[in-house]
């Protein structure tokens, strides 16, 4: 139903579903994506933890990380996150965007809490020690607020709803708008279709049009998290080789609200509305909201090792199985409208609509190299691969149908338009004094989505593919960059603390706020106008300030 453009290379945009709960290419990236949090140490080092280990944040990257230390530990990590979204509005869809507007949203989170117990293996000839941990680490955060708007005298949001009503009469989003009085039928017995409450009907009795410019504002807000609850088992072999296993139960909780408002402003007298024998008034403003949620619970396994070929050199690798999620998604909508005479005001809601499905997300491979000088510092580099093409949707068991596979087309599109995402992470640490460590890190992650050229040289993506022959694929050249810094303090007793500051910059993205897409607008003489639908362009960055408090015992 909803659409988004994730875009962007030059003027090329990929059009996919804005509703993260609808199975599709965007949904696959949403569910499969990992943005590592964990402890302040792992964040400050840029996530380059696969060959290092040693703290509870590293267990998400490599299960062997829990076995590196001889001591048990408990950590808790609060985080203050600030998302900043610059947005610009193009009311006619012709590429002429207005000024950037800044939207911010803040959240307090707990991206890490965990306990790891280390025990000597006295009865083993080759195992020096073993560890068992229960750790919760966040592996993604959903936070943002985009606000953009402008003046539109060609189309209206209510007009696009009225145009869509003939094609989608049972849609809950339209039902709420209709009940609220945002549009109604017209013509003999409603035979001409629907007209919006901010449209005007010319003398011909056909082709409603927008009589004057409207002030439009589109707001998109999201919040939520993905957290992995990990049961970890690690082994130390002669202080030279470490290996471990994870059983993970990830949990996703997500909510998004898309709110669209438009008003007549100073042009209120240009928007007369008649209510038959009840009288007439003038349209003032309207608001429509779509609230969507995702609740998902899953399970995965992971194995990893760290090997010390020399005293200072460390090599690490891990593999995480695909995660099997059970997903519950909901959509709820409301609509309201205000007129100059408030007795005609209306509001209504419809929903929630709820549906269920299962999805298998990518397997993940990590490899790392680190060089350490005890008491001096370290340098570490990681590489990660995630294969999105293996993602598969299936019906939830209680809704299983043996007659057909409703996700066959979605799975085919995933295999065709999604591939491999690569990530490179690097971190460095210096210790000017034994109790203090200073850290810095950097990482980038590539986009897994691809596009093709057809035989005529046209760009084909997941939003405009109609089974035409395709040539060689090309990945979108979009990178997510993260820069981090921090420091750590270690007391001579059991207490230690770490601080990290991270800035992540996402690729430029955007969305089309008209739920059902463009419709054909007319002028007062019944002539078609050359205009598309509005679009919103966004640039998003997130700052996290993270502190870890820990105790060794």
QUINORWO-V726962 format. One record per backbone hydrogen bond with DSSP energy under -0.5 kcal/mol. CO is the residue of the C=O (numbers start at 1). NH is the residue of the N-H. E is the energy in kcal/mol with one decimal. If there is no record, write none. Layout:
co	nh	e
CO	NH	E
CO	NH	E
This chain:
co	nh	e
2	18	-0.8
3	512	-1.0
4	6	-0.6
4	16	-3.1
5	510	-2.4
8	10	-0.6
9	12	-3.2
12	8	-1.6
12	9	-0.8
13	15	-0.6
14	6	-1.5
14	16	-0.7
16	4	-3.8
18	20	-0.9
19	22	-2.0
21	23	-0.6
24	28	-2.4
25	29	-1.8
26	30	-2.5
27	31	-2.7
28	32	-2.2
29	33	-1.5
39	43	-1.9
40	44	-2.7
41	45	-1.8
42	47	-2.2
43	46	-1.7
45	48	-1.4
47	49	-2.1
49	52	-0.5
49	53	-1.6
55	58	-1.0
57	60	-0.9
58	61	-0.6
58	62	-2.6
62	65	-2.2
63	66	-0.9
64	67	-1.7
65	54	-2.4
65	68	-0.9
72	553	-2.2
73	116	-2.7
74	551	-2.2
75	114	-2.3
76	549	-2.7
77	111	-0.5
77	112	-1.0
78	547	-2.1
79	81	-0.5
79	109	-2.9
80	545	-2.4
81	107	-2.2
82	543	-2.7
83	105	-1.9
84	86	-0.5
84	541	-2.3
85	87	-0.5
85	103	-2.6
86	539	-2.3
87	101	-2.8
88	537	-2.5
89	91	-0.6
89	98	-2.4
90	535	-1.8
92	532	-2.0
95	97	-1.2
101	87	-2.7
103	85	-3.1
105	83	-3.0
107	81	-3.0
107	109	-0.5
109	79	-2.3
111	38	-0.6
111	138	-2.6
112	77	-2.6
113	136	-2.9
114	75	-2.1
115	134	-2.4
116	73	-2.2
117	132	-2.5
119	130	-2.7
120	122	-0.9
121	124	-1.3
126	128	-0.6
128	121	-2.0
129	236	-3.1
130	119	-3.3
131	234	-2.2
132	117	-3.0
133	232	-2.9
134	115	-2.1
135	137	-0.6
135	230	-3.6
136	113	-1.7
137	228	-3.0
138	37	-1.8
139	35	-3.3
140	226	-2.4
141	143	-0.6
142	224	-1.0
144	222	-2.2
146	220	-2.5
148	218	-3.5
150	216	-3.1
152	214	-2.5
156	160	-1.9
157	161	-1.7
158	162	-2.4
159	163	-2.2
160	164	-1.5
161	165	-1.4
162	166	-0.6
164	167	-1.3
164	168	-2.2
168	171	-1.4
171	175	-2.3
172	176	-2.2
173	177	-1.5
174	178	-2.7
175	179	-2.5
176	180	-1.8
177	181	-0.7
177	182	-2.5
178	181	-0.9
182	197	-2.7
184	195	-3.4
186	192	-1.7
186	193	-0.6
187	190	-2.4
188	191	-1.7
190	193	-1.2
193	186	-1.7
195	184	-2.4
196	199	-1.6
200	202	-0.6
200	209	-2.1
202	205	-1.8
206	202	-0.6
209	200	-2.9
209	211	-0.7
214	152	-2.6
214	216	-0.7
215	263	-1.8
216	150	-1.7
217	261	-2.6
218	148	-2.1
219	259	-2.8
220	146	-3.0
221	257	-2.7
222	144	-1.7
223	255	-2.3
224	142	-2.2
225	253	-2.4
226	139	-3.0
226	140	-1.1
227	229	-0.6
227	251	-2.2
228	137	-2.1
228	230	-0.7
229	249	-2.4
230	135	-2.3
230	232	-0.6
231	247	-2.0
232	133	-2.2
233	245	-2.7
234	131	-2.7
235	237	-0.5
235	243	-1.9
236	128	-3.0
236	129	-1.2
236	238	-0.7
237	240	-1.9
237	241	-1.4
240	308	-2.8
241	237	-3.3
242	306	-2.5
243	235	-2.9
244	304	-1.9
245	233	-2.3
246	248	-0.5
246	302	-1.9
247	231	-2.4
248	300	-2.1
249	229	-1.1
250	298	-2.3
251	227	-2.4
252	296	-2.1
253	225	-2.1
254	294	-2.1
255	223	-2.2
256	292	-2.9
257	221	-2.8
257	259	-0.6
258	290	-2.2
259	219	-3.0
260	288	-2.2
261	217	-2.8
262	286	-2.3
263	215	-2.7
264	267	-2.4
265	268	-0.9
267	270	-2.3
268	271	-1.7
271	283	-2.7
273	281	-2.5
275	278	-1.8
276	279	-1.4
279	275	-3.0
281	273	-2.8
282	340	-2.8
284	264	-3.1
284	265	-0.5
285	338	-3.1
286	262	-1.7
287	336	-2.2
288	260	-2.7
289	291	-0.5
289	334	-2.0
290	258	-2.3
290	292	-0.6
291	332	-2.8
292	256	-2.6
293	330	-1.9
294	254	-2.2
295	328	-2.9
296	252	-2.7
297	326	-2.5
299	324	-2.0
300	248	-2.4
301	321	-2.9
302	246	-2.3
303	319	-2.5
304	244	-2.2
305	317	-2.0
306	242	-3.0
307	309	-0.7
307	315	-2.9
312	372	-2.5
313	310	-0.8
314	370	-2.5
315	307	-3.4
316	368	-3.1
317	305	-2.5
318	366	-2.5
319	303	-2.1
320	364	-1.9
323	325	-0.7
323	361	-2.6
324	299	-1.0
325	327	-0.5
325	359	-2.0
326	297	-1.7
327	357	-1.8
328	295	-2.4
329	355	-2.4
330	293	-2.0
331	352	-0.5
331	353	-3.1
332	291	-3.5
333	350	-2.4
334	289	-2.4
335	348	-2.5
336	287	-2.4
337	346	-1.8
338	284	-2.4
338	285	-1.5
340	342	-0.8
341	344	-1.9
342	345	-1.5
346	337	-2.6
348	335	-2.8
350	333	-2.1
353	331	-2.1
355	329	-2.6
356	396	-0.5
357	327	-3.1
358	394	-2.5
359	325	-3.2
359	361	-0.5
360	392	-1.2
363	387	-1.4
364	320	-3.1
365	385	-2.5
366	318	-2.4
367	383	-2.7
368	316	-2.4
369	381	-2.7
370	314	-2.8
371	379	-2.0
373	376	-2.8
373	377	-2.2
376	431	-2.8
377	373	-3.0
378	429	-2.6
379	371	-2.6
380	427	-2.6
381	369	-2.6
382	425	-2.2
383	367	-2.4
384	423	-2.1
385	365	-2.5
386	388	-0.8
386	421	-2.9
387	390	-0.8
388	391	-1.7
392	360	-2.5
394	358	-3.1
396	399	-2.1
397	400	-1.5
404	406	-0.7
405	408	-1.6
407	411	-2.7
408	412	-1.9
409	413	-2.3
410	414	-2.3
411	415	-2.1
412	416	-1.8
413	417	-3.0
414	418	-1.9
417	450	-2.7
419	388	-2.5
421	386	-2.3
422	446	-2.8
423	384	-2.6
424	444	-1.9
425	382	-3.1
426	442	-2.3
427	380	-2.7
428	440	-1.9
429	378	-2.2
430	432	-0.6
430	438	-3.1
433	436	-1.6
435	490	-2.1
436	433	-0.7
437	488	-2.6
438	430	-2.5
439	486	-1.9
440	428	-2.5
441	484	-2.5
442	426	-2.7
443	482	-2.5
444	424	-2.1
445	480	-2.2
448	419	-2.5
449	476	-2.1
451	474	-2.7
452	460	-3.1
453	471	-2.8
454	457	-2.0
458	454	-2.0
460	452	-2.8
461	464	-1.2
469	455	-0.6
472	453	-0.5
474	451	-2.5
476	447	-0.5
476	478	-2.0
478	447	-1.0
479	481	-0.6
480	445	-1.6
481	505	-3.1
482	443	-2.0
483	503	-2.8
484	441	-2.5
485	501	-2.8
486	439	-3.2
487	499	-3.0
488	437	-2.3
489	497	-2.6
494	552	-2.4
495	491	-2.1
496	550	-2.8
497	489	-3.5
498	548	-2.8
499	487	-1.5
500	546	-2.9
501	485	-1.9
502	544	-2.5
503	483	-2.8
504	506	-0.5
504	542	-2.3
505	481	-2.0
509	538	-3.8
510	5	-2.3
511	513	-0.6
511	536	-2.8
512	3	-0.5
513	515	-0.7
514	517	-1.4
519	521	-0.7
521	529	-2.4
522	210	-0.5
523	526	-1.8
527	523	-1.9
529	531	-1.5
535	90	-2.6
536	511	-1.8
537	88	-2.1
538	509	-2.3
539	86	-2.7
540	506	-2.6
541	84	-3.2
542	504	-2.5
543	82	-2.7
544	502	-2.4
544	546	-0.6
545	80	-2.3
546	500	-2.6
547	78	-1.0
548	498	-2.0
549	76	-2.0
550	496	-2.4
551	74	-1.9
